Amino acid sequence: MAKYKVCLVEDDPDVGAVVEMILKDYDCEITNIRDVNSFRMLADKVMPDLIILDLMLPGINGFEICQYFRNRAETADTPILAFTGYDSVDNQKKIMAAGATDYSPKPFDIKSFKFKVKKLLKISDPLE
């Protein structure tokens, strides 16, 4: 059984594969949500330790998803790492105001992304 549960909300399969590869190093079980239909089916069933959230998705935007998770009692305190290929100060301010815990632009630096994931999951790794 995995040590951490992560909800990955990302529609790009290539980005999703990279994120999954990184998360496997930290013993994570990943629930993928790729579109609005998956979101509606899975969001209420997921009890994650971390939510990794793309801001731009077909049929729904990440700002709404972030607010949804923040307004649910079960995920109100769950860390949310938001990322987007549309990096701007305005998007950063909006997603943080919507309740994200941290933010990362895409394409993301893998070392920085790993640091943020470890920080949000409270993983200490003395070898790195």
ROLUM-303752 format. One record per residue: residue in three letters; x, z, y of N, C-alpha, C, O in turn. Coordinates in steps of 0.1 Angstrom, whole numbers, padded with zeros to 4 digits, always signed. Example, Ala and Ser with C-alpha at 12.3 -4.5 7.8 and 13.67 -1.06 7.14 Angstrom:
BEGIN
ala+0132+0078-0057+0123+0078-0045+0132+0078-0033+0142+0085-0033;ser+0128+0071-0022+0137+0071-0011+0129+0079+0000+0134+0080+0011;
END
This chain:
BEGIN
met+0008+0000-0012+0000+0000+0000+0009+0000+0012+0019+0007+0013;ala+0005-0008+0022+0013-0010+0034+0012+0003+0043+0002+0010+0042;lys+0023+0006+0050+0023+0018+0058+0015+0016+0071+0009+0026+0076;tyr+0015+0004+0077+0008+0002+0089-0002-0010+0088+0000-0019+0080;lys-0014-0008+0095-0024-0019+0095-0023-0025+0109-0024-0018+0119;val-0022-0039+0109-0021-0046+0122-0032-0057+0122-0034-0064+0112;cys-0039-0057+0133-0049-0068+0135-0042-0078+0144-0039-0075+0155;leu-0040-0090+0139-0034-0101+0146-0045-0111+0150-0051-0118+0142;val-0047-0112+0163-0057-0121+0169-0050-0132+0175-0045-0132+0187;glu-0048-0143+0168-0040-0155+0172-0045-0167+0165-0046-0168+0153;asp-0047-0178+0173-0053-0190+0167-0042-0200+0163-0045-0210+0156;asp-0030-0199+0168-0019-0208+0165-0013-0204+0151-0006-0193+0151;pro-0014-0212+0141-0008-0208+0128+0007-0206+0128+0012-0198+0121;asp+0014-0214+0136+0029-0213+0137+0033-0199+0143+0042-0193+0138;val+0026-0196+0154+0029-0183+0161+0025-0172+0151+0033-0162+0149;gly+0014-0173+0145+0009-0163+0135+0019-0161+0124+0022-0150+0120;ala+0025-0172+0119+0035-0171+0108+0047-0164+0112+0053-0156+0105;val+0052-0166+0125+0064-0159+0130+0061-0144+0131+0069-0136+0127;val+0049-0141+0137+0045-0127+0139+0044-0120+0125+0049-0109+0123;glu+0038-0127+0115+0037-0121+0102+0050-0118+0096+0052-0108+0089;met+0060-0128+0097+0073-0126+0092+0080-0113+0098+0086-0106+0091;ile+0078-0112+0111+0084-0100+0118+0077-0087+0113+0084-0077+0110;leu+0064-0087+0111+0057-0075+0107+0060-0071+0093+0059-0059+0090;lys+0063-0081+0084+0066-0078+0070+0078-0068+0070+0079-0060+0061;asp+0087-0070+0079+0099-0061+0080+0095-0046+0082+0103-0037+0079;tyr+0083-0044+0087+0079-0031+0090+0068-0026+0082+0060-0017+0085;asp+0066-0032+0070+0057-0028+0060+0042-0027+0065+0035-0017+0065;cys+0038-0039+0071+0025-0040+0077+0016-0048+0069+0019-0058+0063;glu+0003-0044+0068-0008-0051+0063-0014-0058+0074-0018-0051+0084;ile-0016-0071+0074-0021-0079+0085-0035-0084+0083-0037-0091+0072;thr-0044-0082+0092-0057-0089+0092-0056-0099+0103-0054-0096+0115;asn-0058-0112+0099-0058-0123+0108-0072-0126+0114-0081-0127+0106;ile-0073-0127+0127-0085-0132+0133-0081-0144+0141-0073-0143+0151;arg-0086-0156+0138-0082-0168+0144-0092-0174+0153-0088-0183+0161;asp-0104-0170+0153-0114-0176+0161-0126-0167+0164-0126-0156+0158;val-0135-0171+0172-0147-0162+0175-0155-0158+0163-0160-0147+0162;asn-0157-0168+0153-0164-0164+0141-0157-0154+0133-0164-0144+0128;ser-0144-0155+0131-0137-0145+0124-0137-0131+0131-0138-0121+0125;phe-0136-0132+0145-0137-0120+0152-0150-0112+0150-0149-0100+0147;arg-0161-0119+0150-0174-0113+0148-0175-0107+0134-0181-0097+0132;met-0169-0114+0124-0170-0109+0110-0161-0097+0108-0164-0088+0100;leu-0149-0097+0114-0138-0088+0110-0136-0076+0119-0132-0066+0115;ala-0140-0078+0132-0136-0068+0142-0141-0054+0139-0134-0044+0141;asp-0153-0053+0134-0159-0040+0131-0154-0034+0118-0156-0022+0116;lys-0147-0042+0110-0142-0037+0097-0128-0032+0098-0123-0025+0089;val-0121-0036+0109-0107-0034+0110-0104-0020+0117-0110-0017+0127;met-0096-0012+0111-0092+0001+0116-0076+0000+0117-0069+0007+0110;pro-0071-0008+0127-0057-0010+0128-0049+0001+0135-0054+0009+0142;asp-0036+0001+0132-0027+0010+0139-0021+0002+0151-0016+0009+0160;leu-0023-0011+0151-0018-0019+0162-0026-0032+0163-0030-0038+0152;ile-0030-0037+0175-0037-0049+0177-0027-0058+0185-0023-0055+0195;ile-0024-0070+0179-0016-0080+0186-0026-0091+0190-0032-0097+0181;leu-0027-0094+0203-0038-0102+0208-0033-0113+0217-0027-0111+0227;asp-0036-0126+0213-0034-0137+0221-0045-0137+0232-0057-0134+0229;leu-0042-0141+0244-0052-0141+0255-0062-0153+0255-0073-0152+0259;met-0057-0164+0250-0065-0177+0250-0068-0181+0236-0060-0185+0228;leu-0081-0180+0233-0086-0183+0219-0098-0192+0221-0105-0192+0231;pro-0101-0201+0211-0113-0209+0212-0126-0201+0211-0127-0193+0201;gly-0135-0203+0220-0148-0196+0220-0148-0182+0226-0159-0177+0228;ile-0137-0176+0228-0137-0162+0233-0123-0160+0239-0114-0166+0235;asn-0123-0152+0250-0109-0150+0256-0104-0136+0252-0112-0126+0249;gly-0091-0134+0253-0085-0122+0249-0088-0110+0258-0088-0099+0253;phe-0092-0113+0270-0096-0102+0279-0109-0095+0274-0110-0083+0274;glu-0118-0103+0269-0131-0098+0264-0128-0090+0251-0134-0080+0248;ile-0119-0096+0242-0116-0089+0230-0109-0076+0233-0112-0066+0226;cys-0100-0076+0242-0093-0063+0246-0103-0053+0250-0103-0041+0246;gln-0112-0057+0259-0123-0047+0263-0132-0043+0252-0136-0031+0251;tyr-0135-0052+0243-0143-0048+0231-0136-0037+0223-0142-0027+0220;phe-0123-0039+0220-0116-0029+0212-0115-0016+0220-0116-0005+0214;arg-0113-0016+0233-0112-0004+0241-0125+0003+0241-0125+0016+0242;asn-0136-0004+0241-0149+0002+0241-0155+0008+0228-0165+0014+0228;arg-0148+0004+0217-0151+0009+0204-0144+0023+0202-0132+0024+0204;ala-0152+0033+0198-0146+0046+0195-0134+0045+0185-0124+0052+0187;glu-0136+0037+0175-0126+0036+0164-0113+0030+0169-0102+0033+0163;thr-0113+0022+0179-0101+0016+0184-0097+0019+0199-0089+0012+0204;ala-0104+0028+0205-0102+0031+0219-0088+0034+0222-0083+0031+0233;asp-0081+0041+0213-0067+0046+0215-0057+0037+0208-0045+0041+0208;thr-0061+0027+0201-0052+0018+0193-0044+0010+0203-0049+0004+0212;pro-0030+0010+0201-0022+0002+0210-0025-0013+0209-0028-0018+0198;ile-0025-0020+0220-0028-0034+0220-0016-0041+0227-0013-0038+0239;leu-0010-0050+0220+0001-0058+0225-0005-0072+0228-0008-0080+0218;ala-0006-0076+0240-0012-0089+0244-0001-0099+0247+0010-0095+0252;phe-0003-0111+0243+0006-0121+0246-0001-0135+0249-0012-0137+0245;thr+0006-0143+0257+0000-0156+0261+0011-0166+0265+0022-0162+0269;gly+0008-0179+0263+0016-0189+0267+0014-0192+0282+0021-0200+0288;tyr+0003-0186+0288+0000-0188+0302+0004-0176+0310-0004-0169+0315;asp+0017-0173+0310+0023-0162+0316+0022-0163+0331+0027-0172+0337;ser+0016-0153+0337+0015-0152+0351+0013-0137+0355+0009-0129+0347;val+0017-0134+0367+0015-0120+0372+0000-0117+0372-0004-0106+0368;asp-0008-0127+0375-0023-0124+0375-0028-0121+0361-0036-0112+0359;asn-0024-0129+0351-0028-0126+0337-0023-0113+0333-0030-0105+0326;gln-0010-0109+0336-0005-0096+0333-0014-0085+0338-0017-0075+0332;lys-0017-0086+0351-0025-0076+0358-0039-0075+0351-0044-0064+0349;lys-0045-0086+0348-0058-0087+0342-0059-0080+0328-0067-0072+0325;ile-0049-0084+0320-0049-0078+0306-0046-0064+0306-0051-0056+0298;met-0037-0059+0315-0034-0045+0316-0047-0037+0321-0050-0026+0316;ala-0054-0043+0330-0066-0037+0336-0077-0037+0325-0086-0028+0325;ala-0077-0047+0316-0087-0047+0305-0084-0037+0294-0092-0035+0285;gly-0071-0031+0294-0068-0021+0285-0057-0023+0276-0054-0015+0267;ala-0049-0034+0277-0037-0036+0269-0027-0025+0271-0026-0020+0283;thr-0020-0022+0261-0009-0012+0262+0004-0018+0267+0012-0012+0274;asp+0007-0031+0262+0019-0038+0266+0016-0053+0266+0005-0057+0262;tyr+0025-0061+0271+0023-0075+0273+0036-0082+0270+0047-0077+0273;ser+0035-0094+0264+0046-0102+0261+0043-0117+0263+0033-0122+0259;pro+0051-0124+0271+0049-0139+0273+0052-0146+0260+0060-0142+0252;lys+0046-0158+0258+0050-0167+0247+0056-0179+0254+0052-0184+0265;pro+0066-0185+0248+0072-0180+0236+0079-0167+0238+0085-0165+0249;phe+0079-0158+0228+0085-0145+0230+0099-0144+0224+0102-0151+0214;asp+0106-0136+0230+0120-0132+0225+0118-0123+0212+0111-0113+0214;ile+0123-0127+0201+0120-0120+0188+0125-0105+0189+0119-0096+0185;lys+0137-0104+0195+0143-0090+0196+0134-0081+0205+0131-0070+0202;ser+0129-0087+0216+0121-0079+0225+0107-0076+0218+0102-0065+0220;phe+0102-0086+0211+0089-0084+0204+0090-0073+0194+0081-0065+0193;lys+0101-0074+0186+0103-0063+0176+0104-0049+0182+0098-0040+0177;phe+0111-0049+0194+0112-0036+0201+0098-0031+0205+0096-0019+0203;lys+0090-0040+0210+0077-0035+0214+0068-0031+0202+0061-0021+0203;val+0069-0039+0192+0061-0035+0180+0065-0021+0174+0057-0013+0171;lys+0078-0019+0173+0084-0006+0168+0079+0005+0178+0076+0016+0173;lys+0080+0003+0191+0076+0013+0200+0061+0016+0199+0058+0028+0199;leu+0053+0006+0198+0038+0009+0197+0034+0015+0183+0025+0022+0183;leu+0042+0012+0173+0039+0018+0160+0046+0031+0158+0045+0038+0147;lys+0055+0034+0167+0063+0046+0167+0072+0047+0155+0073+0056+0147;ile+0079+0035+0153+0089+0034+0142+0102+0036+0148+0106+0030+0158;ser+0110+0045+0142+0124+0047+0146+0133+0041+0135+0131+0044+0123;asp+0142+0033+0140+0151+0026+0131+0165+0029+0136+0170+0022+0145;pro+0172+0038+0130+0186+0042+0135+0196+0031+0133+0207+0032+0138;leu+0193+0021+0124+0203+0010+0122+0202-0001+0133+0211-0009+0133;glu+0192-0001+0141+0191-0012+0151+0195-0006+0165+0195-0014+0174;
END
